[in-house]
Amino acid sequence: MKREKKQRLEAAGWKVGSVREFLGLTDAEVAVVELKLELAKALRALRTQRKMTQGQAGQLLGSSQSRVAKMEAGDPSVSIDLLVRALFTMGASRQDLARHLAAPTRRHAA
């Protein structure tokens, strides 16, 4: 958040903090959230790289377009296990996953 916006919110009486503080997350919980979001990002990247629609990916995975959309959004109903299995089904290797997870991220989920 930009400093000016933060200052305006605080001046108006709002408390500004992180998701970690708001939810009271531990370091391990933050790591799990970030892992899930990176896997979801990897699934979307692989699907678009293969020029597939969410519907086509759903057919390949034996699922639906809406489920693929939830997977790509990191929806709480989607497990890390399901994301990993989907990536492998779509052709990702363990090395692909490791490279994607090792890449620096710009997101600060918590």
RAURLIN-V236270 format. One record per backbone hydrogen bond with DSSP energy under -1.0 kcal/mol. NH is the residue of the N-H (numbers start at 0). CO is the residue of the C=O. If there is no record, write none. Layout:
nh=(NH	NH)
co=(CO	CO)
This chain:
nh=(5	6	7	8	9	10	11	12	13	19	21	22	23	24	29	30	31	32	33	34	35	36	37	38	39	40	41	42	43	44	45	46	47	48	49	50	51	56	57	58	59	60	62	67	68	69	70	71	72	73	74	77	82	83	84	85	86	87	88	89	90	91	96	97	98	99	100	101	102)
co=(1	2	3	4	5	6	7	9	8	109	17	18	19	19	25	26	27	28	29	30	31	32	33	34	35	36	37	38	39	40	41	42	43	44	45	47	46	52	53	54	55	56	57	63	64	65	66	67	68	70	69	74	78	79	80	81	82	83	84	85	87	86	92	93	94	95	96	97	98)
